[in-house]
Amino acid sequence: RAGHLGALLSAELQGLSSFPLCFCNELALKSLGNEGLFLFSSLDTNNDLYLSPEEFKPIAEKLTGVAPVSEFEEEETPDPSGETLSVVAKFQPLLMETMTKSKDGFLGISHVALSGLRNWTAPAAPMSVMLARQFKAFLPPKNKLNLGDPWWIIPSELNIFTGYLSNNRFYPPPPKGKEIIIHRLLSMFHPRPFVKTRFAPQGAVACIQAISTFYYTVAFRIHAEFQLNEPPDFPFWFSPGQFTGHIILSKDSSHVREFKLFVPNNRSLNVDMEWLYGASESSNMEVDIGYLPQMELESTGPSVPSVIHDENGNVIDSRDPSGEPIQFVFEEITWQQEIPWEEAAQKLEVAMYPFKKVSYLPFTQAFERAKAEKKLVHSILLWGALDDQSCSGRTLRETVLESSPILALLNESFISSWSLVKELEELQSNRENEFYSKLADLHLEKYNFPVEMIICLPNGTVVRLLPL
């Protein structure tokens, strides 16, 4: 029945392409209805009103329950002498009470809209075994062998001029090249990861944190997101602020000593959520932000041979006579060059966000520094973090704040800071330090959703609100 339904749907949609384009949208709407056309458009990635086999594949897989073997899996047949790495996923779902909409009991939000979010309570794959050589995507190119010198694993293809990618999509495009390993890793959390986000900066950036004779420690930062709903519900986009982590691997990628990837949880809010209410991208979008306690992947140990040979080249059992797994002994790595994790993370942050060439201090620290250096405070107050993908200040950071003259001016004449509204509200209500509480109060008085840029004196007096 599923195959018959798929054939009928494909035949009907293919028939639409034989009509002149000027009539196609009207005819498609009449044939499919508003929501049917919305689903069709989400699959029609090149907007030619014709579904190619590649575009129809997500629906075929859904109807048949069978996913074809990817080209990557066909090419990467396990090497008998190769090593495998076991990776476990740890996931604690978003705390619904941290969403802004929870304050009014999610008034006006249908239960269906949040169904994908509410139902996501555990990782899709708690454990996965991968080939060590698949992680070669994390190795540095030959011209990026210095500590802290960033390179792009997956380049960002968006900027302020290109705009952003469509919200009207359910299924991620097939990953290619170095996207494949990242897609596979993120698929352990949820079956629909998008390794290229709808908004800039996209992609994945990395740098060398440590070097030994045979190994690298590579720090990385990934911007990716998930689409949680399935038809007939409308898309729900779940965008963690960032994925970051490190990998220790041999220079020939034959061995992985250690791997960890996680969403930082040190801020009060770390996930942006956007969802559609109807068959229109522009007029039916809802936005919120929330807190995700845990989302991480970690190797259970170093990669090990998939097949074990003795000194004569004969295959031997992976368990000893008592039935216990054979224990491998790994040499200790002596690092010849190394930089701290914080320095590596800062290099990756600046690669993603050039505006971070300016130092942005914590709120209270900025005012202390401004007082000591007799400078004005340049303060940004916003709903989501300015330096990750849970941000409501995308346009601000991609235009004004990245301008070379502005960067020079801020570095020379101001002390800069950015703060979450939620954190200043907590500071405002904390009466243990009246001065800090007053600073927060003066800022919040001037705040207008979603972002406010303020120039003020070291005592907190607002001198000017900058137009955005």
TIPAMI-270842 format. One line per 8 residues: for each residue x, y, z of N, C-alpha, C. Coordinates in steps of 0.02 Angstrom, whole numbers, plus 50000, padded with zeros to 5 digits. Each point is the difference from the previous one (the first is absolute). Layout:
X Y Z X Y Z X Y Z  ...
//
This chain:
50041 49940 50000 49959 50060 50000 50043 50063 50000  50054 49998 50040 50044 50058 50003 50031 50014 49933  50023 49946 49966 50030 50008 49934 49951 50028 49950  49936 49976 50003 49948 50024 49954 49986 50074 50012  49996 50019 50066 49987 50070 50017 50057 50044 49975  50062 49976 50010 50057 50039 49977 50000 50010 49925  49983 49946 49963 49998 50005 49927 49947 50049 49977  49941 49997 50033 49946 50046 49980 50019 50072 50013
50029 50013 50060 50020 50068 50018 50053 50025 49952  50050 49959 49986 50053 50020 49954 49973 50015 49931  49954 49956 49975 49972 50010 49934 49961 50064 49996  49961 50015 50053 49960 50060 49998 50044 50063 50001  50051 49998 50042 50044 50059 50005 50041 50008 49937  50022 49945 49971 50039 50004 49938 49958 50029 49944  49935 49984 50000 49956 50025 49948 49994 50075 50001  50011 50030 50058 49995 50073 50005 50053 50035 49958
50058 49967 49989 50055 50034 49966 49987 50009 49926  49950 49968 49973 49986 50006 49928 49961 50062 49983  49976 50037 50050 49961 50061 49988 50046 50060 50000  49982 50053 49964 50039 50061 50003 50006 50024 50072  50060 50028 50017 50013 50020 50069 49950 50051 50026  49973 50042 49957 49955 50052 50024 49936 49971 50029  49983 49938 49981 49939 49969 50026 50015 49950 50055  50064 49982 50008 50017 49943 50043 49982 50011 50073
50017 50059 50027 49986 50012 50071 49926 49997 50014  49961 50031 49957 49928 50000 50009 49972 49929 49995  50024 49963 49951 49977 49932 49990 50021 49955 50058  50063 50009 50023 50024 49960 50056 49960 50014 50062  49983 50063 50013 49960 50018 50058 49931 49968 49996  49971 50002 49940 49933 49971 49990 50003 49924 50009  50053 49969 49976 50006 49927 50002 50017 49975 50069  50045 50035 50036 50027 49975 50062 49971 50033 50062
49972 50060 49991 49979 50038 50058 50058 50037 50030  49987 50045 50047 50051 50043 50028 50055 49960 50035  49980 49954 50044 50049 49963 50039 50036 49948 49957  49964 49972 49951 50032 49953 49954 50053 50033 49958  49986 50061 49977 50048 50038 49961 50060 50019 50043  49987 50015 50063 50053 50017 50047 50049 49941 50007  49973 49940 50009 50043 49940 50004 50038 49989 49936  49965 50007 49943 50033 49991 49935 50057 50050 49992
49989 50063 50019 50051 50051 49993 50061 49986 50044  49987 49969 50058 50056 49984 50045 50046 49947 49970  49973 49959 49955 50040 49948 49967 50031 50024 49935  49967 50049 49969 50022 50025 49934 50056 50050 50009  50060 49976 50011 50056 50043 50021 50021 50050 49947  49990 49985 49936 50019 50048 49947 49940 50039 49972  49942 49992 50032 49940 50039 49983 49980 49996 49926  50008 49940 49971 49980 49993 49930 49932 49966 49992
49965 49990 50057 49935 49968 50001 50002 49929 49971  50057 49967 50010 50008 49931 49979 50043 49965 50052  49978 49942 50024 50039 49963 50049 50044 49949 49965  50065 50011 50004 50048 49951 49974 50002 49940 50049  50027 49944 49979 50007 49943 50046 50038 50019 50064  50052 50042 49993 50039 50021 50059 49957 50041 50047  49958 50045 49973 49957 50041 50042 49944 49959 50032  49977 49949 49965 49945 49958 50026 50024 49949 50051
50066 49990 50005 50028 49947 50041 49977 50002 50073  49998 50059 50034 49977 49999 50070 49930 49971 50009  49955 50015 49953 49932 49973 50005 50000 49925 49985  50040 49979 49951 50005 49929 49985 50025 49960 50060  50051 50027 50034 50027 49967 50059 49948 49997 50055  49961 50054 50007 49949 50002 50052 49944 49949 49986  49979 49996 49937 49945 49955 49982 50020 49927 50002  50061 49985 49977 50022 49931 49996 50035 49976 50063
50026 50047 50039 50039 49981 50059 50068 49974 49984  50022 50007 49937 50065 49974 49979 50044 50058 49976  50058 50006 50029 50048 50052 49979 50055 49967 49960  50015 50025 49939 50053 49970 49960 50068 50012 50032  50047 49955 49985 50068 50008 50025 50031 50061 49967  50029 50044 50041 50029 50061 49972 50063 49985 49960  50017 50046 49955 50060 49992 49960 50061 49994 50045  49999 50039 50055 50057 50000 50045 50011 49931 50030
49944 49968 50021 50006 49935 50031 50025 49948 49950  49981 50008 49937 50023 49954 49949 50075 50007 49989  50024 50063 50001 50070 50013 49988 50043 49980 50060  49974 50012 50060 50039 49989 50061 49987 49930 50028  50014 49948 49962 49993 49933 50026 50054 49989 50053  49981 49969 50056 50047 49992 50055 50064 49965 49979  50056 50029 50018 50066 49970 49988 50012 49948 50055  50014 49938 49983 50010 49948 50052 50052 50020 50051
50049 50039 49979 50052 50021 50047 49986 50068 50030  49943 50030 49981 49982 50066 50025 49974 49997 50071  49992 50059 50030 49977 50005 50068 49930 50029 50003  49964 49984 50053 49933 50027 50011 49998 50038 50066  49957 50050 50002 49992 50043 50059 49928 49995 50024  49990 49985 50063 49934 49999 50030 49984 50068 50030  49942 50027 49981 49979 50066 50022 49932 49995 50034  49993 50031 50058 49936 50000 50036 49970 50070 49999
49934 50002 49999 49963 50064 50000 49967 50009 50068  50005 50061 50026 49966 50018 50063 49956 50060 49985  49937 49995 50021 49952 50052 49982 49948 50009 50055  49992 50062 50023 49945 50018 50044 49958 50051 49963  49934 49988 49995 49958 50043 49958 49997 50072 50025  49980 50044 49955 49991 50070 50016 49953 50008 50059  50017 50045 50046 49955 50015 50056 49946 50047 49976  49939 49974 49993 49945 50038 49970 49986 50064 50040
50011 49998 50066 49985 50058 50041 50048 50058 49987  50056 49988 49965 50046 50054 49985 49979 50039 49938  49953 49974 49961 49976 50036 49942 49958 50060 50021  50009 50056 49965 49962 50060 50016 49925 49987 49998  49979 49959 49952 49928 49987 49992 49971 49961 50058  50043 49970 50041 49974 49961 50057 49970 50045 50053  50019 50064 50000 49976 50046 50051 49925 50011 49997  49971 49994 49939 49928 50006 49994 49968 49932 49984
50036 49946 50020 49972 49933 49989 49996 49981 49928  50044 50026 49958 50000 49987 49928 49932 50019 49969  49973 50054 50024 49935 50024 49976 50003 50014 49925  49953 49973 49964 49995 50012 49928 50045 49956 49958  50039 49956 50033 50044 49955 49963 49969 49930 50000  49986 49974 49942 49968 49935 49996 50048 49946 50025  49971 49948 50029 50041 49944 50024 50038 49967 49943  49969 50000 49941 50031 49969 49941 50064 50036 49981
50002 50067 50006 50059 50038 49980 50062 49978 50039  49990 49983 50063 50057 49981 50043 50008 49925 50007  49963 49961 49960 50001 49927 50009 50069 49971 49990  50035 50023 49947 50067 49974 49988 50048 50014 50057  49993 50059 50030 50043 50020 50056 49983 49959 50062  49935 49994 50015 49980 49963 50061 50017 49926 49995  49998 49972 49940 50013 49929 49992 50074 49982 49996  50042 50050 49996 50072 49987 49995 50029 49998 50070
50001 49941 50029 50021 49992 50069 50063 49958 50008  50024 49971 49946 50059 49957 50003 50037 50002 49934  50065 49983 50000 50036 50000 49936 49973 49947 49953  50003 50014 49935 49977 49952 49950 50042 49936 50001  50064 50007 50012 50046 49943 50003 50045 50009 50061  49986 49966 50056 50041 50009 50060 50073 49981 49990  50014 49955 49952 50070 49980 49988 50009 49985 49926  50059 50015 49974 50016 49985 49930 50073 49981 49995
50015 49954 49955 50068 49979 49986 50019 50026 49931  50054 50039 49997 50020 50032 49937 50072 49981 49983  50016 50006 49937 50068 49988 49978 50045 50058 50020  50058 49986 50027 50046 50053 50020 50017 50044 49940  50008 49970 49941 50021 50039 49942 49945 50049 49976  49939 49990 50022 49948 50049 49983 50014 50068 50030  50039 50001 50053 50015 50063 50035 50057 50038 49967  50024 49976 49943 50052 50036 49964 49977 50070 49979
49934 50011 49998 49973 50066 49984 50024 50053 50049  50021 49979 50060 50023 50047 50051 50075 50016 49995  50036 49966 49955 50071 50014 49992 50012 50068 49967  50053 50035 50019 50013 50066 49971 50026 49995 49929  49984 50050 49958 50032 50004 49934 50075 50017 50009  50038 49989 49949 50073 50007 50004 50022 50072 50015  49957 50048 49984 50019 50070 50012 49973 50027 50067  49975 49955 50043 49972 50021 50064 50028 49958 50057
50066 49996 50004 50033 49956 50048 50026 50037 50061  49984 50065 50007 50021 50038 50059 49946 49998 50053  50020 50001 50063 49952 50001 50055 49953 50060 49993  49935 49987 50008 49951 50054 50002 49984 50032 49934  50025 49973 49944 49986 50029 49934 49938 49966 49971  49942 50035 49998 49937 49967 49982 49995 49982 49926  49963 49947 49987 49980 49982 49932 49928 49976 50002  49968 50000 49941 49930 49980 49995 49995 49927 49980
49969 49960 50042 49982 49931 49981 49941 50003 49951  49950 50038 50019 49943 50014 49957 49995 50076 49994  50014 50029 49942 49998 50073 49994 49930 50028 50007  49996 50061 50026 49936 50036 50002 49987 50030 49931  49940 49989 49975 49983 50025 49933 49952 50059 50002  49983 50023 50060 49952 50054 50006 50033 50063 50028  49973 50058 49983 50021 50063 50030 49941 50048 49996  50012 50062 50019 49946 50049 50003 49970 50013 49931
50038 49987 49948 49975 50012 49932 49962 49941 49971  50020 49939 50019 49966 49941 49973 49934 49986 50035  49990 50029 50060 49939 49986 50037 50004 49934 50036  49944 49965 50006 49999 49938 50039 49963 49946 49961  50006 49938 50024 49968 49944 49968 49927 49993 50023  49961 49965 49961 49928 49995 50012 49984 49965 50066  49949 50026 50034 49972 49966 50059 49955 49942 49980  49975 50003 49939 49951 49952 49976 50034 49936 49974
50030 49962 50046 50032 49937 49983 49990 49951 50058  49991 49937 49982 49993 49949 50051 50062 49955 50005  50030 49985 49943 50053 49949 49998 50066 50031 49977  50055 49982 50033 50065 50027 49981 50022 49974 49932  50038 50040 49963 50028 49975 49937 50053 49947 50014  50014 49955 49953 50051 49949 50011 50068 50033 50014  50035 49981 50053 50065 50030 50014 50052 49978 49949  50049 50044 49989 50052 49985 49952 50069 50014 50031
50049 49962 49979 50069 50011 50021 50007 50000 50076  50030 50052 50027 50013 50004 50071 49937 50011 50042  49945 50016 49967 49936 50006 50036 49977 49932 50027  50022 49946 49967 49971 49934 50014 50013 49977 50072  50062 50007 50024 50015 49977 50068 49963 50043 50051  49995 50065 49988 49965 50044 50047 49925 49984 49999  49972 49987 49941 49930 49981 49995 49988 49934 50038  50046 49953 49993 49990 49936 50034 50004 50008 50076
50047 50040 50023 50006 50012 50072 49937 50033 50027  49976 50053 49967 49942 50036 50025 49936 49958 49994  49999 49952 49953 49942 49955 49993 49992 49955 50061  50051 49995 50042 49992 49962 50062 49951 50035 50047  49994 50066 49994 49953 50037 50041 49929 49997 49972  49994 50012 49935 49935 50006 49967 50008 49982 49927  49949 49969 49969 50009 49977 49931 50001 50054 49947  49987 50064 50018 49998 50052 49949 50046 50058 50017
50066 49988 50000 50047 50056 50010 50014 50036 49934  50006 50065 50003 50021 50041 49943 50069 50025 50016  50051 49976 49963 50069 50020 50016 50015 50070 49975  49956 50029 49960 50006 50070 49981 49938 50036 50024  50010 50047 50046 49945 50036 50031 49967 50048 49950  49939 50021 50017 49964 50047 49956 50032 50068 50001  50033 50018 50055 50028 50066 50008 50076 49996 50007  50034 50053 49978 50072 50005 50008 50018 50014 50074
50060 49981 50021 50049 49960 49963 49986 49926 50004  50003 49968 49943 49989 49928 49995 50065 49962 50010  49993 49934 49999 50059 49957 49990 50036 49979 50063  50062 49981 49989 50043 49975 50054 50070 50026 49991  50030 50023 50054 50067 50028 49998 50042 49963 50052  50066 49995 49988 50043 49963 50045 50069 50031 50002  50038 49983 50052 50071 50020 50003 50037 49949 50042  50066 49998 49990 50042 49954 50039 50010 50029 50070
49987 49958 50051 50011 50021 50069 50066 49972 50027  50020 49941 49975 50062 49970 50024 50030 49956 49945  50066 49993 50001 50036 49961 49950 50051 49955 50035  50002 49936 49979 50053 49955 50021 50031 49970 49937  50045 49953 50008 50032 49970 49942 49950 49966 49954  49951 49966 50029 49953 49961 49959 49927 50023 50006  49985 50047 50045 49930 50017 50014 49988 50075 49997  49936 50017 49988 49974 50068 50008 49943 49998 50051
49994 50054 50039 49936 50015 50032 49970 50056 49960  49941 49989 49973 49965 50049 49959 49938 50024 50037  49996 50065 50012 49939 50030 50028 49954 50020 49943  49935 49994 50011 49953 50017 49946 49937 50033 50027  49967 50034 49955 49935 50032 50015 49955 49989 49940  49939 49976 50013 49953 49983 49947 49935 50039 50011  49974 50030 49946 49934 50030 50002 49953 49955 49959  49954 49969 50034 49952 49954 49968 49934 50006 50037
49947 49975 49969 49934 50003 50031 49959 49939 49980  49942 49993 50031 49956 49943 49988 49930 50025 49983  49966 49963 49957 49930 50013 49985 49961 49943 50032  49956 50016 50049 49972 49949 50044 49933 49971 49977  49962 50036 49960 49933 49977 49982 49999 49963 49933  49946 49962 49990 49989 49966 49936 49931 50019 49974  49990 49996 49933 49935 50013 49972 49947 49954 50032  49939 50024 50012 49972 50063 49975 50014 50061 50045
50037 49991 50055 50017 50058 50041 50049 50044 49962  50006 50063 50021 50045 50046 49967 50069 49997 50032  50052 50022 49964 50069 49994 50026 50011 50035 50066  50041 49969 50042 50021 50027 50065 50076 49995 50002  50033 50058 50002 50073 50003 49997 50029 50007 50070  50048 49956 50016 50032 49998 50065 50074 50013 49989  50024 50058 50022 50068 50023 49984 50041 50011 50063  50039 49950 50022 50046 50011 50056 50048 50057 49985
50022 50035 50052 50045 50056 49991 50062 49981 49961  50028 49942 50014 50058 49973 49965 50013 49929 50024  50035 49962 49959 50030 49937 50022 50075 50013 50001  50032 49982 50053 50073 50008 50003 50031 49936 50028  50065 49996 49998 50033 49940 50026 50070 49992 49973  50027 49939 50008 50068 49987 49977 50006 49927 49979  50051 49986 49961 50017 49932 49981 50075 49993 50002  50023 49944 50028 50071 49982 49998 50007 49943 49951
50034 50011 49944 50006 49948 49949 50070 49998 49970  50018 49942 49974 50066 49993 49969 50002 50040 49935  50060 50018 49980 50007 50043 49941 49981 49965 49935  49995 49933 50002 49976 49964 49941 49927 49978 50008  49967 50022 50054 49929 49986 50015 49985 49926 50011  50051 49959 50010 49987 49928 50011 49978 49986 50071  50013 50047 50046 49984 49989 50071 49972 50064 50031  49946 49992 50038 49971 50055 50037 50008 49985 50074
50035 50042 50035 50012 49989 50072 49940 50024 50041  49970 50055 49979 49947 50030 50041 49956 50045 49957  49935 50001 50014 49954 50044 49964 49946 50023 50047  49985 50065 49997 49944 50027 50039 49969 50059 49963  49934 50002 49998 49961 50054 49969 49943 50016 50048  49985 50065 50010 49947 50018 50047 49972 50070 49985  49939 50011 50024 49970 50067 49999 50016 50032 50067  50035 50057 50002 50014 50032 50065 49936 50015 50038
50001 49988 50065 49941 50012 50042 50014 50049 50056  50051 50042 49991 50020 50046 50053 49962 50066 49999  49956 50009 49950 49957 50060 49999 49929 49981 50017  49961 50049 50022 49932 49986 50022 49954 49980 49942  50018 50019 49939 49962 49982 49940 50049 49980 49945  49988 49945 49966 50049 49977 49951 49970 49968 49937  49935 50007 49991 49968 49972 49939 49949 50049 49973  50004 50013 49935 49950 50040 49965 49950 49952 49967
49936 50018 50003 49947 49959 49968 49956 50044 49957  49986 49978 49940 49956 50036 49954 49955 49949 49966  49935 50017 49997 49955 49953 49968 49946 50037 49960  49977 49966 49948 49950 50027 49955 49930 49980 50024  49953 50047 49990 49930 49987 50018 49956 49986 49940  50025 50014 49941 49960 49990 49940 50043 49997 49939  49968 49996 49943 50036 49990 49937 50027 50065 49972  50036 50037 50041 50032 50063 49978 50059 50013 50045
50058 50011 49971 50060 50010 50040 49999 50065 50039  49973 50053 49969 50009 50067 50027 49950 50018 50055  49939 49978 49994 49948 50027 50044 49980 49953 50057  50027 49940 50001 49977 49952 50050 50057 49969 50039  50050 50040 50017 50059 49974 50035 49997 50020 50074  50010 49952 50044 50004 50012 50071 50071 49986 50023  50023 50037 50050 50070 49995 50022 50001 49995 50076  50047 49960 50026 50011 49997 50072 50071 49977 50013
50018 50000 50063 50067 49980 50020 49994 49961 50065  50047 49955 50013 49996 49959 50060 50067 49971 50020  49997 49956 50050 50062 49972 50029 50000 49924 49992  50055 49975 49973 50012 49929 49990 50055 49978 50048  49984 49957 50049 50051 49982 50051 50058 49960 49972  49986 49953 49954 50054 49956 49977 49988 49975 49930  50051 50006 49958 49999 49973 49932 50073 49987 49982  50023 49938 50005 50070 49988 49988 50013 49930 49973
50055 49994 49964 50025 49936 49975 50071 49991 50028  50016 49939 50018 50067 49987 50027 50021 49928 49984  50063 49992 49981 50026 49933 49987 50007 49963 50066  49988 49934 49998 50005 49960 50061 50072 49983 50016  50044 50010 49952 50071 49985 50008 50034 50010 49933  50064 49985 49994 50034 50006 49935 49971 49951 49949  50010 50015 49936 49979 49953 49948 50043 49937 50004  49969 49944 49982 50035 49935 50005 49993 49963 49933
50045 49954 49986 49995 49961 49938 49935 49961 49996  49969 49999 49942 49940 49961 49992 50016 49926 49995  50060 49984 49978 50025 49931 49998 50070 50000 50031  50013 49951 50043 50064 49997 50035 50043 49944 49971  50063 50016 49986 50047 49951 49973 50056 49988 50051  50026 49939 50000 50059 49986 50041 50063 50019 49962  50059 49986 50030 50063 50022 49969 50013 49965 49933  49965 49945 49988 50008 49964 49936 49948 50019 49948
49958 50049 50018 49949 50022 49953 49936 49960 50001  49994 49953 50049 49939 49960 50005 49947 50037 50040  49937 49994 49978 49945 50030 50037 49989 49963 50065  49994 50037 50055 49989 49969 50065 49936 50027 50030  49975 49964 50050 49937 50018 50033 50009 50066 50037  49947 50041 50001 50003 50064 50034 49990 49993 50075  49990 49938 50023 49993 49987 50072 50053 49951 50023  50021 50008 50063 50050 49954 50027 49966 49934 50020
50039 49951 50022 49971 49935 50017 49945 50003 50052  50000 50050 50043 49948 50006 50051 49937 50034 49974  50002 50022 49937 49941 50032 49971 50000 50075 50005  50051 50028 50033 50004 50072 50007 50029 50031 49936  49976 50061 49981 50029 50033 49941 50074 50013 50010  50038 49991 49947 50072 50016 50003 50010 50074 50013  50043 50016 50048 50013 50069 50018 50060 50026 49959  49990 50058 49969 50054 50030 49961 50037 50051 50044
50064 50004 49991 50042 50049 50035 50022 50052 49950  49986 50064 50016 50016 50054 49954 50056 50042 50029  50047 50019 49957 50056 50040 50023 49975 50070 50021  50035 50028 50049 49983 50068 50022 50025 50050 49947  49958 50049 49986 50018 50050 49949 50039 50056 50033  50058 50017 49973 50039 50057 50024 49990 50057 49952  49968 50053 50025 49985 50057 49956 50060 50046 49997  50019 50019 49939 50058 50043 49990 49981 50074 49998
49940 50014 49976 49973 50068 49999 49927 49997 50021  49978 50053 50036 49931 49997 50026 49977 50071 50018  49936 50013 49989 49969 50062 50024 49940 49981 50043  49980 50044 50047 49943 49984 50043 49935 49995 49959  49952 49962 50027 49935 49992 49967 49967 50068 49990  50004 50044 50050 49968 50065 49995 50026 50041 49941  50065 49995 49988 50030 50037 49944 49977 49971 49933  49998 49934 49996 49976 49968 49938 49927 50018 49987
49959 49998 50052 49929 50016 49992 49990 50072 49978  50043 50045 50026 49994 50071 49980 50019 50009 49927  50050 49963 49976 50019 50003 49929 49942 49978 49955  49966 49947 50021 49943 49975 49961 49942 50049 50001  49990 50032 50057 49946 50049 50007 50011 50059 49953  50062 50025 49997 50015 50057 49957 49993 49980 49926  50017 49938 49984 49992 49976 49931 49926 50001 49980  49957 49979 50046 49928 50000 49987 49972 50071 50002
50023 50039 50048 49973 50067 50012 50056 50051 50003  50017 50032 49943 50054 50050 50000 49990 50058 50049  49938 50014 50019 49989 50055 50047 50031 49985 50068  50017 49937 50014 50031 49983 50064 50075 50015 50002  50025 50035 49947 50067 50028 50005 50003 50053 50054  49942 50025 50018 49992 50044 50058 49986 49956 50061  50031 50015 50056 49987 49963 50062 49934 50023 50031  49955 49953 50010 49936 50015 50034 50003 49970 50070
50001 50045 50050 50007 49978 50069 49932 49985 50031  49999 49959 50053 49938 49991 50038 49974 50067 50025  49935 50005 50010 49966 50063 50014 50033 50040 50057  50005 49970 50058 50026 50037 50057 50075 50016 49992  50036 49954 49970 50072 50010 49989 50013 50058 49952  49956 50008 49951 50007 50055 49952 49997 50068 50034  49955 50007 50048 49993 50065 50034 50059 50013 50047  50026 49947 50030 50060 50009 50042 50059 50022 49957
50009 49968 49941 50054 50018 49955 49992 50071 49973  49938 50018 49982 49987 50067 49974 50017 50054 50052  49985 49986 50062 50015 50047 50053 50076 50008 50008  50036 49944 49998 50073 50002 50008 50034 50035 49942  49974 49990 49938 50032 50027 49940 49967 50065 49977  49949 50023 50036 49965 50063 49984 49974 49999 49928  49964 49947 49984 49970 49993 49933 49925 49990 50005  49966 50012 49945 49929 49985 49996 49989 49925 49990
49941 49977 50019 49981 49930 49991 49955 49993 49939  50019 49956 49955 49959 49982 49943 49967 49933 50018  49935 50003 50013 49965 49942 50027 49943 49978 49953  49996 49935 49989 49946 49972 49958 49958 49954 50044  49935 50012 50000 49953 49961 50039 49953 49965 49952  49994 49935 50007 49960 49963 49952 49971 49936 50030  49955 49971 49962 49960 49943 50021 50040 49935 50000  50043 49992 49949 50041 49940 49994 50073 50020 49993
50045 49951 50009 50071 50014 49999 50022 50031 49934  50044 50050 50005 50025 50035 49940 50050 49959 49962  50036 49955 50034 50055 49964 49968 49986 49925 49991  49937 49982 49992 49984 49933 49977 49935 50000 49962  49975 49941 49981 49942 49997 49955 49933 50006 50036  50001 50013 50066 49938 50013 50036 49986 50075 50003  50025 50036 49950 50003 50073 50003 49943 50035 49965  49981 50058 50028 49949 50042 49969 50032 50062 49968
50067 50003 49998 50035 50058 49972 50040 49984 49938  49972 49956 49957 50037 49978 49940 50021 50058 49956  49952 50044 49984 50015 50056 49955 50052 50046 50030  49994 50012 50065 50047 50044 50035 50071 49975 49995  50012 49937 50015 50068 49974 50000 50028 49992 49930  49957 49991 49950 50024 49989 49932 50010 50064 49961  49980 50058 50028 50008 50063 49964 50042 50049 50042  49968 50036 50044 50033 50053 50038 50060 49974 50040
49990 49947 50038 50052 49978 50046 50061 49969 49965  49992 49979 49936 50056 49971 49963 50037 50052 49959  49975 50062 49998 50031 50052 49960 50069 50017 50028  50050 50005 49957 50068 50014 50022 50006 50065 50039  49970 50056 49977 50004 50061 50039 49968 49994 50069  49944 49963 50003 49966 49991 50065 50043 49957 50046  50030 49947 49973 50044 49958 50040 50057 50041 50029  50030 50043 49959 50056 50042 50024 49976 50049 50053
49942 50031 49989 49973 50049 50048 49984 49967 50067  49968 49942 49998 49982 49966 50062 50062 49978 50039  50050 49975 49964 50062 49978 50034 50036 50058 50033  49998 50058 49968 50039 50057 50024 49964 50040 50054  49935 50009 49994 49966 50050 50041 49947 49974 50047  49982 49937 49996 49944 49974 50040 50019 49935 50035  49963 49986 50053 50000 49934 50030 49934 49967 49980  50004 49943 49968 49940 49969 49972 49976 49941 50042
49934 49991 49997 49968 49945 50036 49935 49982 49966  49980 49937 50004 49932 49982 49980 49970 49956 50055  49934 50004 50007 49966 49964 50054 49933 49973 49977  49980 49945 50030 49933 49974 49991 49951 50037 50045  49941 50014 49974 49948 50032 50040 49986 49959 50063  49996 49935 49992 49985 49956 50057 50052 50007 50055  50064 50006 49981 50053 50005 50050 49998 50068 50036  49983 50053 49963 49995 50065 50033 49938 50004 50045
49948 49965 49982 49941 49997 50044 50018 49966 50066  50041 49948 49996 50023 49967 50062 50045 50046 50040  50044 50037 49966 50044 50047 50034 49960 50057 50032  49949 50022 49965 49957 50054 50025 49966 49981 50066  49979 49938 50004 49964 49978 50060 50045 49979 50057  50066 49997 49987 50048 49981 50052 50022 50062 50037  49977 50008 50061 50014 50060 50038 50063 49996 50042  50040 49948 49990 50063 49994 50038 50050 50054 49978
49996 50022 49937 50043 50053 49977 49956 50053 49966  49986 50053 50037 49953 50051 49976 50025 50034 49937  50067 50009 49994 50026 50034 49941 49988 49959 49937  50015 49935 50003 49988 49957 49942 49925 49995 49984  49960 49997 50052 49928 49997 49990 49974 50063 49965  50028 50058 50020 49981 50063 49968 50022 50003 49928  50061 49975 49985 50024 49997 49931 49952 49961 49956  49980 49941 50025 49953 49958 49962 49933 50036 49991
49978 50034 50051 49936 50036 49998 50002 50055 49946  50055 50038 49998 50006 50054 49950 49999 49972 49929  50029 49942 49990 50001 49969 49934 49930 49975 49981  49969 49964 50045 49935 49970 49985 49946 50053 49987  50008 50058 50031 49953 50055 49988 50000 50021 49926  50057 49993 49968 50008 50023 49931 49990 49944 49948  49991 49939 50024 49999 49943 49953 49936 49996 49960  50008 49991 49934 49944 49984 49956 50017 49936 49963
49953 49953 49998 50010 49935 49968 50015 50010 49925  50046 49961 49970 50039 49946 50030 50070 50020 50022  50025 50058 49976 50069 50019 50015 50006 50075 50008  50041 50021 50048 50012 50071 50012 50075 50011 50008  50025 50054 49967 50071 50017 50006 50004 50067 50037  50039 50001 50054 50000 50056 50047 50071 50026 50011  50007 50066 50002 50063 50032 50022 49987 50031 50068  50042 49984 50049 49988 50026 50066 50065 50016 50037
49993 50038 50054 50057 50018 50042 50018 49942 50046  50059 50001 50030 50020 49946 50046 49953 49992 50059  49961 50053 50017 49952 49994 50055 49932 49973 49977  49994 49983 49936 49938 49971 49974 49953 50049 49967  50013 50064 50006 49957 50050 49969 50000 49992 49924  49941 49994 49972 49994 49989 49928 50012 50067 49964  50049 50001 49956 50016 50060 49961 49960 50001 49935  49996 49941 49969 49966 49998 49935 49978 49928 49983
49943 49996 49968 49978 49937 49969 50017 50003 49926  50036 49951 49976 50020 50001 49930 49947 49968 49956  49981 50033 49946 49948 49973 49956 50024 49936 49966  49954 49951 49995 50016 49936 49969 49958 49989 49938
//
